[in-house]
Amino acid sequence: MNGVIYARYSSHNQREESIEGQIRKCRAYAEQNNITIIGEYVDRAMSGKTDKRDDFQRLIKDSAKGHFQAVIMYTLDRFARNRYDSAHYKAQLKKNGVRLFYTEQSITDEPEGIILESVLEGMAEYYSENLSRGIKRGMHENALKCMITGGYMPLGYRKTADKKFEIDPATAPIVREIFDLYANGKTQRQIVDILNEKGYRTVKGMPFRLGSISGILVNKKYIGIYSYNDLEIENGVPAIIDRETFDKVQEMLKRNKRTTGRMKAPAQYMLTGKIFCGHCGSSMCGESGTSQTGNIYNYYKCSDRKKRGTCKKAAERKDWIEQLVVKETINKILQPGVIRKIAHKVAELAEKEFNDHSRLISLQNELKLTQTSIRNLLRLVEQGIDTDDVGDRLLDLNAQKSDLMKQISVEENKKPLVSAERLEFWLTDLLTNGDINSPDYQQRIIDTLVNKVFVFDTDDKGGKKIIITYNTSNSGVKSTITLSDVKKYLKSSDFEGFARPKSEIR
């Protein structure tokens, strides 16, 4: 099996395992499991809360080429700290025949392993959000004192020793000139040309562009208003522009603003990677379309029908099928007796992993070999054979010994990942405190409990059959729903158009 390594660390937590440490452990894991490493993908100082990571996106794209079948990471939170991104990109990798492995977490492909992975992802996202809240809280306190909270300094200001704004006498006149030019009828394009002809530069030392001017003309700091999120403090910043000029410019901007097309918010397709055509077995992909009346429809469509047109499966409205799956899952799985069984089964898996000492034994054996190599080199030194190569090798071996001892210490002191009581509480809380109308709650239900959804057309008149399988210890547990059952879950007004006629989309 060929594999690649993905390593990442964020800018907010420098205690995380270094990139070099992650790669070293991934290579050791690959060697132990007969995986040939053919490449590395590294994102430095990048948060896992976003998928806008250059090497991560390159990894996803390259997975379609078929050159590798495995991705090895230090822990699962290196992949993503966002459950939606995690589910979406794992589905892409799975579709491309690529498996994920973690050096520090042994997660099986069994149903219990899927739930355990979902729990760990939820905990990772909680940690990330909690850290983010702490950072935001500190920044909010600084904002109350009108202190600089980061980002580029606005043109016309500079930072004082106590991290506050003061007027920069060298660049403030440029700001006043920009406002005066616009207030006297110059367009933003003309202002850009005038400033660049005079040799003025932005705070980044670059020539002015249209975006530079528009950002300056609406910045309330120039009339003394300090702003941070929803917080605004009058006279929190020394003013460069008088209120009368600023208000005049805002009115002119409003008049000159051109009407732009409506931005379409991307729909969140919750069943991505989990919904399949019941007829041909192909995955159903999220798509959107606009009807002749201008209405936007979001739906799932059989990928075989989309690419080759051989399957005749009708498209399914997104909101319908997602509501149905969530409500049926809650009724079928999130019941006290079932929750208890799931919790104990997953706890057994965690306990089994805890009692598996194979990694500890492997590390101890590797440490013995390293110590033997060190003793052999020391004997050479005692015999008078002392070259630069021997010295360098001794340094490498001692570093390797130190690293192995740390890993052994971690293995010897590890604790079970999750107890049955803790998991039962988590699942019960998911049932009792969730808002069924919240998209985030619906996504949690689907990510944690739903394995696959198969949708069938039973006739040409809109007849349906939906089969849902779950991530439970009993693979036989599933739901089979017919069209008549749908009315139990959804309003009759929503029921119309469960299968959207193809002619509606243009």
N, C-alpha and C positions, 0 to 999 in steps of 0.2 A: 504493500500500500504506500502510495506517495502522499506526503502531507506538507503543510506549511504552518508557520507559526504566526500568531497574531498577538502583539504585545501593546499595552497602552498604560499610561498613567495620567492622572489629572493634575491640573495646576494648583488645586486647593488642598491636596493631601500629599505632601512630600514624604509621608511615612510609608506610603505604598511601596511594594517591591519594585526595585529599579528595573528599567527595561532590560539591562544586561542580565540581572538576576532572573527575570522572567524567561528570557531566551535560554539561559543556561539550564533551567529546570525543564523547559519544554523539550530541549534537545535530549536531556537525560531520559525523559519520559518516552520520547520517540524511539530511542535506542532500546529501551527495555521492552517496548511493544512492537518491535520490528517495523517501524514506520520510517520511510526514507524522506528526510526533509529536503525539499527542493526550493524553498524560498521563505522569506520573512516579510511581514507587514507590520510596520511600527507607527503608532501615533503618539507623539510626545506632547505633554501638557494639553491633552484634549479630554473634555468631559464625556462620560458615557451616556449622559442625558440627551445628547444630540447624535443624529446619524451623519452630521456634516463633518466627517473625518475622511481625509484624503485617502489614506491607505486602507481604511475600512471599506470604503466604496470601491476601491480598486480590487480588494479581496473578493467582494461580492461579484463584481463584474468578471474577474478571472475564473471564478468557480464554474462558470458556464462553459469554459474551454475544455474541461475534462482532463486537465493535466494533474490534478490532485484529488484525493478522495477523503482527506482528513484536514481539519483545522485544530491545532493544539493551542490552548491558552492556559494561563496560570490559574485563574478562577473564572467562573461564569460571568461575574460582573465586569470583566474586561470587555466582554462582547457588547453589553448594553446595560444601562441602568434605567431603562424605560421599557415596560412590558410590551407595549405595542410594537416598538422597533424590534425588540427581541423576537416576538412571534413572527413578525413580517419577514425579517431577514433569515431567520432559521428556516422558515418555509421555503425561501428561495434556495438556500443551500441544500435542503433536503431534496427539492425538485432537481437540483443539479447533481445529486448523488454524492453529496459531501456530508460527512459526520463531524460532530464537535466532540473534542476531548479536553478534560481539565486536569492539570497535573495535581492539584490540591484537593479535588473533589471527585469522588468516584460515584457517578450517577449512571444507573443502568437504563436500558431501553424499555424496561418493564413498566406497566402502568403506574406502580408506586413511585418509580424513579421520575416519571413525568410530573407527578404531583409534588414530589420533593423538590424538583428543579423549579417548579412554579413558586413554591414557598420561598426558596432561596432568592429567586428573582424579586419577589415581593419585598423581602427583607432588604435586598440591595437597593431597591428603589426607595424604600423607607429611609435607609441610611443616607442616601443621596439627598432626598428632600429635607431631611432633618438638618444635614450639614448646610444646605442652601438656606434654610430658615435662620440658622445661627448667623451666617454671613450677612443675610439681609437685615437681621435685627441690629447687628453692629453698624452696618451702613446707615440704617435709619437713625440710630442715635447720633452718628456724625452729622447726618443731614439736619437734625434739629438744631445743631450748633452752626449750621451753614458752612460746613467744611466740605472740601473737595472729596468726592466719593469714587473717583476714578474716571477713565475715559480721557479723550483729548481735551486740552484746555481751549475754550472758545477764543477765537481771534479777539484781541483787544484786552485780554486779561493775562495775569501771571500769578503764580502761587507764592504765598507768603510762607514764612518759616513754620507757622502754626496751621498750615494747610488750608488757608482761606483765599478767597479771590481778592485781587487788587488790580487796579487799572494799569495796563502796560502803556506807558507814554509813547512807545515806539510804534505800536500797532493800533491803538485806540482811534487815531485819526482816520485809518483806513475804514473802520466800521462806520464812523460818522459820515464819511464820503459815500459809502454804499447806500446808506439810508437817504442821504440828501439827493443822490442821483435818481433813485427810484421814486422818491416823493416828487421830483421835478419832471417825471414823465419818461425817464430812460427805461428801456426794457432790460431784463436780466441778461440777455445776450449782449446788449450794448455795454452794460456795466462790466461784464467779464472782459470784453475787448479793451475797455478803458484801463482797467486795473492791470492787465497783463502788459499793455503798452508802456505803462509806468514802471514795470518791473516789480510790482508787488507780488508777494507770495502768501500762500495759506499757512496755517500753523504747522502743516507737515512739510513746508518748504517747496510745495508744488505750485504750478500755475493755477489760476482760478478756473473753475468750471461752473456750469449752471447749478449743479447740486450744491456747490459751496455757497453761492449767493442765496438760494432759496432757504437754506438752513439758517443763515445769519438773519434774514429778514423776519423770521418768526420766533427768534429766540428771546424769551422774556427776560433773560438775565440782563440784557442791555438796558432795560428800564428798572433794574434793581430787584427783580423778583427771583428769589432762589427757589428752584423746583427740584423735587426728587419724587418720582412716581406720582402719587396723588397729593403730595405735600407741597404747598406753596407758602413762602415767607416773604412778605413785603419788606423792602429795604434790607434784604439779607445779602445783597451784592451791591457794590458801588455802581451806580448807573452811568452809562456812557451816552445813551440817547434819551431825550426828553419824551414824556408821555404823549404829547401832542403829535410829534413826528411819527412815533411808533404806531399810534392809533390810525393816523392817516395812511400809513403804509399798509396796515392790515386791511383797511377798507379797499384800497386799490388792489391788493392781492385777491380779495374776494371777488371783485368785479372782473378781474382779468383771468380768473381761474377757468379753465376749460373743462367741460363735462367729459369725464372719462368713463370708459366701460366698467360695468360692475365686475368686481373681483369675485371669482368663484372660490369659496372656501373648500379645500379638499375634503372629501368625505372620508370618514374613518370606517373602513371595511373590517368589522370585528371578526369575521369568520375566515379571513385570509389564511390559506394553508390548511383549513379544516373542513371546507365544504367541497363536495364532489358530486359530479353527475352520476345519478344512479344507473344510467343506461350504458355509458361507455367507460365510466370510472375516472375520467379526466377531472382535474381540478376545475373549480368554477372561480373565475376571476372577477374582481370588482370593476365595474365600468359605469360611466354616466353618459346620458344623452339628453338632447333637447327635443321636445315635441313640437309640432307645428304651431301650438299655441304659446310656445316660449317657456313651458314648464320644464324644469330640470329633473330627470329621473336618475336615481342611483340603483343599480341592480347587479346581480351576479349572473355571469354567463359562462356556459361550458366552453373551456379553452379549445376543445377539439372542434366545436362548431365555429368558433371564432377563426381558427387557423385554417381548417380544411373543409369545414362545412358538411362533414359526413354525418355528424350527430344532429338529431333534430330536437334536442332538449330545449324547451322554452326557457327564456331568461326569467329570473325570479327577483321580485322587488326586494331591495336590501332591508328596509325597515321591518317588513313582514317577517322574513325568515329569521332575522336576528332576535326580534321580540319572541317569536315562537320558541327558538332554541333556549333562550335564557329562562323563560317561564317554565318550560318543560323540565329543564335541568334542576331548577329550584324545587319543583314538585317531586321529582324522581330521586334526586341525590341528597339535597340538603334537608334531610330528615334526621332526627336525633339518633335512631338506630344505625342508619347508614353512615352518618358522620363518625360515630364511635368506631365502626368497623374499619373505615378508611384510616382514621387516626392511628389505631393500633397496628394496622398493616404497615403504614409508612414508618412508624416508630421502630418496628421490627427490622425494617430495611436499614434504618440509620444505626441501630444497635449492631446489626451484622457488620456494617462497614467499620464501626468503631472497634469491633473485636477482630477485625482482619488486620493482622500484624505483618502482612507480607511486605508492605512498603518499609516498615521499620527494620525488618530483617535485612532487606535489600540495602538500605542505607548503612546499616551496621557492617555488612560485608564489604561495601564500598569503602567505608572508613578504614577497615582492617587492611585492605589492599593499598590504600593511600599511605597509611602509617608504615607498611612494609617498604614501599618505594622510598619513603623519606629515610628510613634506616639504611637502605642499600646505598643511597647517594651519600649519606654521612660517612659510611665506611670508605667510599672512594675518596672523600675529602681527607679522611684520616690517613689514607695511603699516599697522600700527596697529589692526587689527581684533582686539581681545583681550577676549573676553567669557567669562563663566563656562562657557557651553556649549562654547566652543573648548577651554578648559582641561580640562574634564571629559573631552572627547573625546580629547585628547592623552594623558591618564592611561590611559584605556581602551586606546588603541592601543598604548601602550608596554607595558602589561601583556600584551596579546595578542602583541606581538612577542617578549617574553621567553618566553612559553609556547611559541610556535612554535619558537623556537631550541632549547628543551629537547627538544621532540619530534623535531626534525631530528637533534639529537645522538644521541638514542636509536636512531633509524632508521639512522644512519651507523655506529653501533657494534654493531648487533645481530649475533647469531651464530645459526647453524642450531639449531633447537630440539632435534634429536635426530639422532644418527648411526646408521648401519646396525648397527655393532658394539654400540653401547649398547642399541639396541632388541632385537637378537638375544640379548644377554646377559640382558636383562629377561625376555623370553619363555622362554628356556631355564631361567632361575631359577624362573619360574612353573611349569614342568613338573617340575623336579627337586626343588625344596624345598617344594612345596605339600603340604598334608595334605588328601587327597581327602575325608576325613570332616568337615573344617572348613567350616561355613556361609560364613565369610568368604572362604575359598579358592574355594568353589563359585561365590559371587557374582562374584568377580573373573574367573573363567573365562567366565561368562555375559556380564558387562558388556563385556569386552574382545573376545571372539571371536564370540559368537552374534549373528546378525542377526535371524532370525525362525524360529519353530517352528510348523508346521502339523500338526494332529492330525485324523485321519480315523477314522470307524467304518466298517469294511469289511463287517460283517454284524451281525445281531441277537444273536449269541452271544459278543460281546466281542472280535471281530476288530478289530485296530488297524493303522494305518499312520501313521508319524510322519516328516515331512520337515523337516530342519534346514538352514537356509542360514547362511552365515558371512560375517564381515567380512573377506574376503580380496580380493586384487587380481583374482582370477578369479571372476566372478559365477556361473560354472557349478559351482563346488565346493559340493557339498551332500551330506547323508546322507539315505538313505531306509531306514527301519527298519520291519519288520513285527512282528507279535506274537511270532512264533517267535524273532526276533532278540533280543527283550527278555531272554530267559532267559540270554543270554551275559553280561549286565551285572548282573542282579539276582538275589538269592536266591529259591529256589522258594517259601519261606514268605512273602516279600514279594509274589511274583507273584500270589498269590490276591487278587482284588479290585482289579486294575489299573483297571478301570472299576467304580466303586462303584454298586450298585443304588440307584435313586432312593428306593426305599421305606425305606432305612435312615435317611434324614434326616427329622426332624419339626420 
